[in-house]
Amino acid sequence: MSKKVLTEDLIDKRLEERGVKFDIDHYEALKVIQDHYDFELTGDWNGTPDYSIYTETTADGYEVWVATTGDGRNVCINEDVHYYENDLADKLAEAMTDYNEQIYVDDLDSYYVQDAVTAVYDEYVNDMKQEIENDLIEEGYEYPKKED
C-alpha cells in the first residue's frame, strides 16, 4: 500500500476547492470574514451597535479614539480611550471575532480597519488550513518523515 503524503500544495489545493483565496482585496476579505464570524461592520450610526470605535475631542482640543462595547454610553476612560490609534486594529480584530453582531466604526477607510480586516482574514485562512490538515490526517495522509 502506498503512503499518502501530506504536503502544503495539497492543503492549498483543498483550500482553493473550498473557495479560500490567498490574493484577495480588502472588500472581498471583509465580506468573507463578516459571513464567517457573523458580524456587520458599518459606518452608519444607528444607535445600537455591539461595539463602537469613534473619535472624540477633549476639552483642550486633542483628538482621542474610543473603542468600547455598546454604543459608547458606558466608556471606561482607562480601558476604552486611546490617545493614539495604533492599538485600534487589535481592538477591532478582537471585536470582529468576539460575537459582536454589529460593529460601528466612524471612519471605515482608516488604516486600522484595513489592518484588522487583513489580520482577521489571515486568522480565518489559518483556521481553514488547520481544519483541512486535520481532515487529510483523518483520511490517512501523513507528513513525510524528516531524516536526521
Secondary structure, 3 states (H helix, E strand, C coil): CCCEECCHHHHHHHHHHCCCCCCCCHHHHHHHHHHHHCCEEECCCCCCCCEEEEEEECCCCCEEEEEEECCCCCCCHHHHEECCHHHHHHHHHHHHCCCCCEEEECCCCCHHHHHHHHHHHHHHHHHHHHHHHHHHHHCCEECCCCCC
